[in-house]
């Protein structure tokens, strides 16, 4: 299973815009906040693995 890393670029209501940080990409991914850890803020670093997002400390 692959692992991807993201940064929370912005939060807009029930959605967050994520940007991949493990590859060069300017694309943003719109993700429902219900799928993300509740404690995220703009600038949070996330890991996506096994179909789950988790905060990177």
N, CA, C, O and CB atoms as a CASP TS submission, in Angstrom:
PFRMAT TS
TARGET T0000
AUTHOR 0000-0000-0000
METHOD Language model
MODEL 1
PARENT N/A
ATOM      1  N   UNK     1       0.841  -1.174   0.000  1.00  0.00           N
ATOM      2  CA  UNK     1       0.000   0.000   0.000  1.00  0.00           C
ATOM      3  C   UNK     1       0.889   1.240   0.000  1.00  0.00           C
ATOM      4  O   UNK     1       1.885   1.294   0.720  1.00  0.00           O
ATOM      5  CB  UNK     1      -0.958  -0.003   1.216  1.00  0.00           C
ATOM      6  N   UNK     2       0.533   2.217  -0.794  1.00  0.00           N
ATOM      7  CA  UNK     2       1.317   3.440  -0.879  1.00  0.00           C
ATOM      8  C   UNK     2       0.953   4.412   0.237  1.00  0.00           C
ATOM      9  O   UNK     2      -0.128   4.345   0.823  1.00  0.00           O
ATOM     10  CB  UNK     2       1.115   4.100  -2.235  1.00  0.00           C
ATOM     11  N   UNK     3       1.882   5.312   0.511  1.00  0.00           N
ATOM     12  CA  UNK     3       1.679   6.368   1.491  1.00  0.00           C
ATOM     13  C   UNK     3       1.887   7.702   0.800  1.00  0.00           C
ATOM     14  O   UNK     3       2.869   7.884   0.080  1.00  0.00           O
ATOM     15  CB  UNK     3       2.638   6.210   2.707  1.00  0.00           C
ATOM     16  N   UNK     4       0.965   8.642   1.015  1.00  0.00           N
ATOM     17  CA  UNK     4       1.072   9.981   0.438  1.00  0.00           C
ATOM     18  C   UNK     4       1.041  11.000   1.553  1.00  0.00           C
ATOM     19  O   UNK     4       0.422  10.782   2.594  1.00  0.00           O
ATOM     20  CB  UNK     4      -0.063  10.250  -0.580  1.00  0.00           C
ATOM     21  N   UNK     5       1.722  12.129   1.324  1.00  0.00           N
ATOM     22  CA  UNK     5       1.773  13.207   2.310  1.00  0.00           C
ATOM     23  C   UNK     5       1.156  14.470   1.736  1.00  0.00           C
ATOM     24  O   UNK     5       1.345  14.798   0.564  1.00  0.00           O
ATOM     25  CB  UNK     5       3.222  13.475   2.753  1.00  0.00           C
ATOM     26  N   UNK     6       0.413  15.171   2.582  1.00  0.00           N
ATOM     27  CA  UNK     6      -0.308  16.373   2.168  1.00  0.00           C
ATOM     28  C   UNK     6      -0.112  17.484   3.185  1.00  0.00           C
ATOM     29  O   UNK     6       0.239  17.240   4.339  1.00  0.00           O
ATOM     30  CB  UNK     6      -1.803  16.075   1.986  1.00  0.00           C
ATOM     31  N   UNK     7      -0.349  18.719   2.729  1.00  0.00           N
ATOM     32  CA  UNK     7      -0.435  19.876   3.608  1.00  0.00           C
ATOM     33  C   UNK     7      -1.820  20.474   3.436  1.00  0.00           C
ATOM     34  O   UNK     7      -2.326  20.571   2.318  1.00  0.00           O
ATOM     35  CB  UNK     7       0.687  20.928   3.298  1.00  0.00           C
ATOM     36  N   UNK     8      -2.436  20.878   4.547  1.00  0.00           N
ATOM     37  CA  UNK     8      -3.735  21.539   4.485  1.00  0.00           C
ATOM     38  C   UNK     8      -3.480  22.981   4.048  1.00  0.00           C
ATOM     39  O   UNK     8      -2.896  23.769   4.792  1.00  0.00           O
ATOM     40  CB  UNK     8      -4.495  21.475   5.874  1.00  0.00           C
ATOM     41  N   UNK     9      -3.923  23.319   2.831  1.00  0.00           N
ATOM     42  CA  UNK     9      -3.699  24.653   2.278  1.00  0.00           C
ATOM     43  C   UNK     9      -4.772  25.618   2.763  1.00  0.00           C
ATOM     44  O   UNK     9      -4.469  26.752   3.136  1.00  0.00           O
ATOM     45  CB  UNK     9      -3.681  24.605   0.741  1.00  0.00           C
ATOM     46  N   UNK    10      -6.024  25.171   2.760  1.00  0.00           N
ATOM     47  CA  UNK    10      -7.112  26.022   3.221  1.00  0.00           C
ATOM     48  C   UNK    10      -8.276  25.157   3.686  1.00  0.00           C
ATOM     49  O   UNK    10      -8.429  24.002   3.289  1.00  0.00           O
ATOM     50  CB  UNK    10      -7.564  26.990   2.107  1.00  0.00           C
ATOM     51  N   UNK    11      -9.087  25.765   4.543  1.00  0.00           N
ATOM     52  CA  UNK    11     -10.294  25.102   5.046  1.00  0.00           C
ATOM     53  C   UNK    11     -11.465  25.997   4.697  1.00  0.00           C
ATOM     54  O   UNK    11     -11.470  27.187   5.015  1.00  0.00           O
ATOM     55  CB  UNK    11     -10.220  24.831   6.603  1.00  0.00           C
ATOM     56  N   UNK    12     -12.466  25.412   4.033  1.00  0.00           N
ATOM     57  CA  UNK    12     -13.631  26.168   3.596  1.00  0.00           C
ATOM     58  C   UNK    12     -14.885  25.412   4.012  1.00  0.00           C
ATOM     59  O   UNK    12     -15.375  24.551   3.281  1.00  0.00           O
ATOM     60  CB  UNK    12     -13.605  26.405   2.057  1.00  0.00           C
ATOM     61  N   UNK    13     -15.395  25.742   5.189  1.00  0.00           N
ATOM     62  CA  UNK    13     -16.603  25.069   5.666  1.00  0.00           C
ATOM     63  C   UNK    13     -16.360  23.601   5.941  1.00  0.00           C
ATOM     64  O   UNK    13     -15.523  23.248   6.772  1.00  0.00           O
ATOM     65  CB  UNK    13     -17.722  25.220   4.660  1.00  0.00           C
ATOM     66  N   UNK    14     -17.089  22.748   5.246  1.00  0.00           N
ATOM     67  CA  UNK    14     -17.001  21.306   5.450  1.00  0.00           C
ATOM     68  C   UNK    14     -15.938  20.639   4.595  1.00  0.00           C
ATOM     69  O   UNK    14     -15.868  19.411   4.549  1.00  0.00           O
ATOM     70  CB  UNK    14     -18.323  20.676   5.169  1.00  0.00           C
ATOM     71  N   UNK    15     -15.106  21.424   3.915  1.00  0.00           N
ATOM     72  CA  UNK    15     -14.093  20.876   3.015  1.00  0.00           C
ATOM     73  C   UNK    15     -12.733  21.494   3.290  1.00  0.00           C
ATOM     74  O   UNK    15     -12.635  22.601   3.821  1.00  0.00           O
ATOM     75  CB  UNK    15     -14.489  21.106   1.555  1.00  0.00           C
ATOM     76  N   UNK    16     -11.689  20.770   2.923  1.00  0.00           N
ATOM     77  CA  UNK    16     -10.328  21.278   3.040  1.00  0.00           C
ATOM     78  C   UNK    16      -9.611  21.025   1.714  1.00  0.00           C
ATOM     79  O   UNK    16      -9.831  20.003   1.063  1.00  0.00           O
ATOM     80  CB  UNK    16      -9.568  20.603   4.238  1.00  0.00           C
ATOM     81  N   UNK    17      -8.757  21.959   1.326  1.00  0.00           N
ATOM     82  CA  UNK    17      -7.918  21.809   0.145  1.00  0.00           C
ATOM     83  C   UNK    17      -6.561  21.290   0.589  1.00  0.00           C
ATOM     84  O   UNK    17      -5.895  21.897   1.427  1.00  0.00           O
ATOM     85  CB  UNK    17      -7.778  23.155  -0.630  1.00  0.00           C
ATOM     86  N   UNK    18      -6.158  20.159   0.017  1.00  0.00           N
ATOM     87  CA  UNK    18      -4.889  19.532   0.364  1.00  0.00           C
ATOM     88  C   UNK    18      -3.946  19.578  -0.830  1.00  0.00           C
ATOM     89  O   UNK    18      -4.365  19.447  -1.980  1.00  0.00           O
ATOM     90  CB  UNK    18      -5.105  18.078   0.828  1.00  0.00           C
ATOM     91  N   UNK    19      -2.660  19.768  -0.532  1.00  0.00           N
ATOM     92  CA  UNK    19      -1.622  19.783  -1.572  1.00  0.00           C
ATOM     93  C   UNK    19      -0.617  18.696  -1.245  1.00  0.00           C
ATOM     94  O   UNK    19      -0.147  18.600  -0.111  1.00  0.00           O
ATOM     95  CB  UNK    19      -0.920  21.185  -1.674  1.00  0.00           C
ATOM     96  N   UNK    20      -0.283  17.872  -2.239  1.00  0.00           N
ATOM     97  CA  UNK    20       0.712  16.815  -2.038  1.00  0.00           C
ATOM     98  C   UNK    20       2.063  17.436  -1.753  1.00  0.00           C
ATOM     99  O   UNK    20       2.448  18.412  -2.397  1.00  0.00           O
ATOM    100  CB  UNK    20       0.795  15.887  -3.270  1.00  0.00           C
ATOM    101  N   UNK    21       2.778  16.886  -0.805  1.00  0.00           N
ATOM    102  CA  UNK    21       4.106  17.390  -0.474  1.00  0.00           C
ATOM    103  C   UNK    21       5.201  16.379  -0.765  1.00  0.00           C
ATOM    104  O   UNK    21       6.384  16.715  -0.703  1.00  0.00           O
ATOM    105  CB  UNK    21       4.159  17.787   0.975  1.00  0.00           C
ATOM    106  N   UNK    22       4.826  15.149  -1.083  1.00  0.00           N
ATOM    107  CA  UNK    22       5.836  14.126  -1.358  1.00  0.00           C
ATOM    108  C   UNK    22       6.235  14.080  -2.830  1.00  0.00           C
ATOM    109  O   UNK    22       7.176  13.376  -3.195  1.00  0.00           O
ATOM    110  CB  UNK    22       5.324  12.767  -0.930  1.00  0.00           C
ATOM    111  N   UNK    23       5.522  14.830  -3.681  1.00  0.00           N
ATOM    112  CA  UNK    23       5.871  14.960  -5.093  1.00  0.00           C
ATOM    113  C   UNK    23       5.686  16.421  -5.502  1.00  0.00           C
ATOM    114  O   UNK    23       5.027  17.188  -4.800  1.00  0.00           O
ATOM    115  CB  UNK    23       5.000  14.009  -5.985  1.00  0.00           C
ATOM    116  N   UNK    24       6.259  16.794  -6.620  1.00  0.00           N
ATOM    117  CA  UNK    24       6.069  18.142  -7.159  1.00  0.00           C
ATOM    118  C   UNK    24       4.705  18.194  -7.839  1.00  0.00           C
ATOM    119  O   UNK    24       4.484  17.543  -8.861  1.00  0.00           O
ATOM    120  CB  UNK    24       7.217  18.527  -8.163  1.00  0.00           C
ATOM    121  N   UNK    25       3.799  18.971  -7.266  1.00  0.00           N
ATOM    122  CA  UNK    25       2.469  19.112  -7.845  1.00  0.00           C
ATOM    123  C   UNK    25       1.838  20.390  -7.331  1.00  0.00           C
ATOM    124  O   UNK    25       1.927  20.701  -6.144  1.00  0.00           O
ATOM    125  CB  UNK    25       1.581  17.889  -7.514  1.00  0.00           C
ATOM    126  N   UNK    26       1.207  21.122  -8.215  1.00  0.00           N
ATOM    127  CA  UNK    26       0.469  22.327  -7.835  1.00  0.00           C
ATOM    128  C   UNK    26      -1.023  22.047  -7.687  1.00  0.00           C
ATOM    129  O   UNK    26      -1.783  22.931  -7.292  1.00  0.00           O
ATOM    130  CB  UNK    26       0.690  23.429  -8.868  1.00  0.00           C
ATOM    131  N   UNK    27      -1.444  20.832  -8.000  1.00  0.00           N
ATOM    132  CA  UNK    27      -2.853  20.463  -7.920  1.00  0.00           C
ATOM    133  C   UNK    27      -3.311  20.398  -6.465  1.00  0.00           C
ATOM    134  O   UNK    27      -2.565  19.974  -5.583  1.00  0.00           O
ATOM    135  CB  UNK    27      -3.096  19.115  -8.615  1.00  0.00           C
ATOM    136  N   UNK    28      -4.542  20.824  -6.232  1.00  0.00           N
ATOM    137  CA  UNK    28      -5.146  20.724  -4.912  1.00  0.00           C
ATOM    138  C   UNK    28      -6.217  19.647  -4.936  1.00  0.00           C
ATOM    139  O   UNK    28      -6.888  19.439  -5.946  1.00  0.00           O
ATOM    140  CB  UNK    28      -5.742  22.083  -4.466  1.00  0.00           C
ATOM    141  N   UNK    29      -6.362  18.971  -3.817  1.00  0.00           N
ATOM    142  CA  UNK    29      -7.367  17.916  -3.676  1.00  0.00           C
ATOM    143  C   UNK    29      -8.398  18.399  -2.661  1.00  0.00           C
ATOM    144  O   UNK    29      -8.045  18.735  -1.531  1.00  0.00           O
ATOM    145  CB  UNK    29      -6.716  16.544  -3.229  1.00  0.00           C
ATOM    146  N   UNK    30      -9.649  18.436  -3.052  1.00  0.00           N
ATOM    147  CA  UNK    30     -10.734  18.852  -2.171  1.00  0.00           C
ATOM    148  C   UNK    30     -11.240  17.617  -1.417  1.00  0.00           C
ATOM    149  O   UNK    30     -11.673  16.640  -2.028  1.00  0.00           O
ATOM    150  CB  UNK    30     -11.892  19.539  -2.981  1.00  0.00           C
ATOM    151  N   UNK    31     -11.180  17.677  -0.079  1.00  0.00           N
ATOM    152  CA  UNK    31     -11.537  16.528   0.752  1.00  0.00           C
ATOM    153  C   UNK    31     -12.536  16.976   1.815  1.00  0.00           C
ATOM    154  O   UNK    31     -12.363  18.029   2.428  1.00  0.00           O
ATOM    155  CB  UNK    31     -10.271  15.896   1.413  1.00  0.00           C
ATOM    156  N   UNK    32     -13.569  16.187   2.029  1.00  0.00           N
ATOM    157  CA  UNK    32     -14.553  16.472   3.076  1.00  0.00           C
ATOM    158  C   UNK    32     -13.870  16.397   4.439  1.00  0.00           C
ATOM    159  O   UNK    32     -13.107  15.469   4.707  1.00  0.00           O
ATOM    160  CB  UNK    32     -15.754  15.477   3.005  1.00  0.00           C
ATOM    161  N   UNK    33     -14.146  17.370   5.290  1.00  0.00           N
ATOM    162  CA  UNK    33     -13.511  17.414   6.616  1.00  0.00           C
ATOM    163  C   UNK    33     -13.893  16.214   7.461  1.00  0.00           C
ATOM    164  O   UNK    33     -13.157  15.852   8.380  1.00  0.00           O
ATOM    165  CB  UNK    33     -13.893  18.697   7.346  1.00  0.00           C
ATOM    166  N   UNK    34     -15.028  15.588   7.173  1.00  0.00           N
ATOM    167  CA  UNK    34     -15.438  14.401   7.919  1.00  0.00           C
ATOM    168  C   UNK    34     -14.425  13.256   7.748  1.00  0.00           C
ATOM    169  O   UNK    34     -14.370  12.354   8.584  1.00  0.00           O
ATOM    170  CB  UNK    34     -16.835  13.946   7.461  1.00  0.00           C
ATOM    171  N   UNK    35     -13.635  13.287   6.684  1.00  0.00           N
ATOM    172  CA  UNK    35     -12.633  12.246   6.430  1.00  0.00           C
ATOM    173  C   UNK    35     -11.280  12.582   7.034  1.00  0.00           C
ATOM    174  O   UNK    35     -10.368  11.756   7.006  1.00  0.00           O
ATOM    175  CB  UNK    35     -12.480  12.026   4.944  1.00  0.00           C
ATOM    176  N   UNK    36     -11.139  13.787   7.580  1.00  0.00           N
ATOM    177  CA  UNK    36      -9.860  14.267   8.098  1.00  0.00           C
ATOM    178  C   UNK    36      -9.897  14.320   9.623  1.00  0.00           C
ATOM    179  O   UNK    36     -10.975  14.366  10.215  1.00  0.00           O
ATOM    180  CB  UNK    36      -9.524  15.660   7.519  1.00  0.00           C
ATOM    181  N   UNK    37      -8.714  14.314  10.270  1.00  0.00           N
ATOM    182  CA  UNK    37      -8.692  14.467  11.730  1.00  0.00           C
ATOM    183  C   UNK    37      -9.355  15.776  12.140  1.00  0.00           C
ATOM    184  O   UNK    37      -9.181  16.791  11.465  1.00  0.00           O
ATOM    185  CB  UNK    37      -7.243  14.416  12.261  1.00  0.00           C
ATOM    186  N   UNK    38     -10.098  15.772  13.214  1.00  0.00           N
ATOM    187  CA  UNK    38     -10.869  16.942  13.655  1.00  0.00           C
ATOM    188  C   UNK    38      -9.989  18.127  14.015  1.00  0.00           C
ATOM    189  O   UNK    38     -10.431  19.270  13.902  1.00  0.00           O
ATOM    190  CB  UNK    38     -11.724  16.578  14.841  1.00  0.00           C
ATOM    191  N   UNK    39      -8.763  17.889  14.445  1.00  0.00           N
ATOM    192  CA  UNK    39      -7.908  18.960  14.942  1.00  0.00           C
ATOM    193  C   UNK    39      -7.060  19.647  13.861  1.00  0.00           C
ATOM    194  O   UNK    39      -6.142  20.395  14.198  1.00  0.00           O
ATOM    195  CB  UNK    39      -7.008  18.412  15.996  1.00  0.00           C
ATOM    196  N   UNK    40      -7.342  19.415  12.584  1.00  0.00           N
ATOM    197  CA  UNK    40      -6.538  20.052  11.541  1.00  0.00           C
ATOM    198  C   UNK    40      -6.749  21.565  11.518  1.00  0.00           C
ATOM    199  O   UNK    40      -7.819  22.069  11.858  1.00  0.00           O
ATOM    200  CB  UNK    40      -6.878  19.456  10.174  1.00  0.00           C
ATOM    201  N   UNK    41      -5.703  22.270  11.108  1.00  0.00           N
ATOM    202  CA  UNK    41      -5.745  23.709  10.852  1.00  0.00           C
ATOM    203  C   UNK    41      -4.948  23.929   9.569  1.00  0.00           C
ATOM    204  O   UNK    41      -4.252  23.028   9.101  1.00  0.00           O
ATOM    205  CB  UNK    41      -5.156  24.559  12.074  1.00  0.00           C
ATOM    206  N   UNK    42      -5.053  25.127   9.005  1.00  0.00           N
ATOM    207  CA  UNK    42      -4.263  25.419   7.816  1.00  0.00           C
ATOM    208  C   UNK    42      -2.789  25.253   8.155  1.00  0.00           C
ATOM    209  O   UNK    42      -2.311  25.745   9.177  1.00  0.00           O
ATOM    210  CB  UNK    42      -4.553  26.853   7.286  1.00  0.00           C
ATOM    211  N   UNK    43      -2.083  24.556   7.286  1.00  0.00           N
ATOM    212  CA  UNK    43      -0.665  24.283   7.513  1.00  0.00           C
ATOM    213  C   UNK    43      -0.388  22.919   8.131  1.00  0.00           C
ATOM    214  O   UNK    43       0.766  22.498   8.198  1.00  0.00           O
ATOM    215  CB  UNK    43      -0.092  25.339   8.391  1.00  0.00           C
ATOM    216  N   UNK    44      -1.433  22.218   8.585  1.00  0.00           N
ATOM    217  CA  UNK    44      -1.240  20.883   9.155  1.00  0.00           C
ATOM    218  C   UNK    44      -0.666  19.942   8.099  1.00  0.00           C
ATOM    219  O   UNK    44      -0.995  20.031   6.916  1.00  0.00           O
ATOM    220  CB  UNK    44      -2.574  20.324   9.708  1.00  0.00           C
ATOM    221  N   UNK    45       0.194  19.045   8.556  1.00  0.00           N
ATOM    222  CA  UNK    45       0.774  18.024   7.689  1.00  0.00           C
ATOM    223  C   UNK    45       0.016  16.720   7.928  1.00  0.00           C
ATOM    224  O   UNK    45      -0.196  16.307   9.068  1.00  0.00           O
ATOM    225  CB  UNK    45       2.314  17.848   7.959  1.00  0.00           C
ATOM    226  N   UNK    46      -0.388  16.079   6.825  1.00  0.00           N
ATOM    227  CA  UNK    46      -1.162  14.847   6.915  1.00  0.00           C
ATOM    228  C   UNK    46      -0.479  13.714   6.173  1.00  0.00           C
ATOM    229  O   UNK    46       0.256  13.928   5.209  1.00  0.00           O
ATOM    230  CB  UNK    46      -2.562  15.058   6.365  1.00  0.00           C
ATOM    231  N   UNK    47      -0.735  12.516   6.642  1.00  0.00           N
ATOM    232  CA  UNK    47      -0.289  11.303   5.954  1.00  0.00           C
ATOM    233  C   UNK    47      -1.536  10.530   5.551  1.00  0.00           C
ATOM    234  O   UNK    47      -2.447  10.353   6.359  1.00  0.00           O
ATOM    235  CB  UNK    47       0.663  10.429   6.862  1.00  0.00           C
ATOM    236  N   UNK    48      -1.581  10.066   4.299  1.00  0.00           N
ATOM    237  CA  UNK    48      -2.696   9.253   3.810  1.00  0.00           C
ATOM    238  C   UNK    48      -2.164   7.848   3.573  1.00  0.00           C
ATOM    239  O   UNK    48      -1.290   7.630   2.733  1.00  0.00           O
ATOM    240  CB  UNK    48      -3.330   9.855   2.495  1.00  0.00           C
ATOM    241  N   UNK    49      -2.711   6.894   4.335  1.00  0.00           N
ATOM    242  CA  UNK    49      -2.247   5.521   4.256  1.00  0.00           C
ATOM    243  C   UNK    49      -3.394   4.608   4.646  1.00  0.00           C
ATOM    244  O   UNK    49      -4.119   4.898   5.597  1.00  0.00           O
ATOM    245  CB  UNK    49      -1.009   5.288   5.164  1.00  0.00           C
ATOM    246  N   UNK    50      -3.567   3.516   3.930  1.00  0.00           N
ATOM    247  CA  UNK    50      -4.644   2.565   4.203  1.00  0.00           C
ATOM    248  C   UNK    50      -6.010   3.246   4.221  1.00  0.00           C
ATOM    249  O   UNK    50      -6.855   2.943   5.063  1.00  0.00           O
ATOM    250  CB  UNK    50      -4.399   1.863   5.535  1.00  0.00           C
ATOM    251  N   UNK    51      -6.217   4.173   3.281  1.00  0.00           N
ATOM    252  CA  UNK    51      -7.472   4.883   3.088  1.00  0.00           C
ATOM    253  C   UNK    51      -7.866   5.728   4.303  1.00  0.00           C
ATOM    254  O   UNK    51      -9.054   5.933   4.552  1.00  0.00           O
ATOM    255  CB  UNK    51      -8.570   3.896   2.776  1.00  0.00           C
ATOM    256  N   UNK    52      -6.868   6.223   5.068  1.00  0.00           N
ATOM    257  CA  UNK    52      -7.116   7.058   6.237  1.00  0.00           C
ATOM    258  C   UNK    52      -6.095   8.193   6.273  1.00  0.00           C
ATOM    259  O   UNK    52      -4.933   8.025   5.905  1.00  0.00           O
ATOM    260  CB  UNK    52      -7.052   6.218   7.540  1.00  0.00           C
ATOM    261  N   UNK    53      -6.568   9.358   6.729  1.00  0.00           N
ATOM    262  CA  UNK    53      -5.700  10.508   6.935  1.00  0.00           C
ATOM    263  C   UNK    53      -5.328  10.583   8.408  1.00  0.00           C
ATOM    264  O   UNK    53      -6.165  10.360   9.282  1.00  0.00           O
ATOM    265  CB  UNK    53      -6.387  11.823   6.467  1.00  0.00           C
ATOM    266  N   UNK    54      -4.059  10.899   8.677  1.00  0.00           N
ATOM    267  CA  UNK    54      -3.623  11.101  10.062  1.00  0.00           C
ATOM    268  C   UNK    54      -2.664  12.276  10.097  1.00  0.00           C
ATOM    269  O   UNK    54      -1.992  12.574   9.110  1.00  0.00           O
ATOM    270  CB  UNK    54      -2.950   9.815  10.644  1.00  0.00           C
ATOM    271  N   UNK    55      -2.606  12.946  11.252  1.00  0.00           N
ATOM    272  CA  UNK    55      -1.696  14.070  11.435  1.00  0.00           C
ATOM    273  C   UNK    55      -0.265  13.562  11.554  1.00  0.00           C
ATOM    274  O   UNK    55      -0.001  12.530  12.172  1.00  0.00           O
ATOM    275  CB  UNK    55      -2.085  14.894  12.682  1.00  0.00           C
ATOM    276  N   UNK    56       0.655  14.315  10.944  1.00  0.00           N
ATOM    277  CA  UNK    56       2.077  14.012  11.084  1.00  0.00           C
ATOM    278  C   UNK    56       2.625  14.945  12.136  1.00  0.00           C
ATOM    279  O   UNK    56       2.466  16.160  12.020  1.00  0.00           O
ATOM    280  CB  UNK    56       2.851  14.164   9.723  1.00  0.00           C
ATOM    281  N   UNK    57       3.251  14.425  13.139  1.00  0.00           N
ATOM    282  CA  UNK    57       3.787  15.256  14.236  1.00  0.00           C
ATOM    283  C   UNK    57       5.155  15.784  13.914  1.00  0.00           C
ATOM    284  O   UNK    57       5.748  16.497  14.723  1.00  0.00           O
ATOM    285  CB  UNK    57       3.846  14.468  15.529  1.00  0.00           C
TER
END
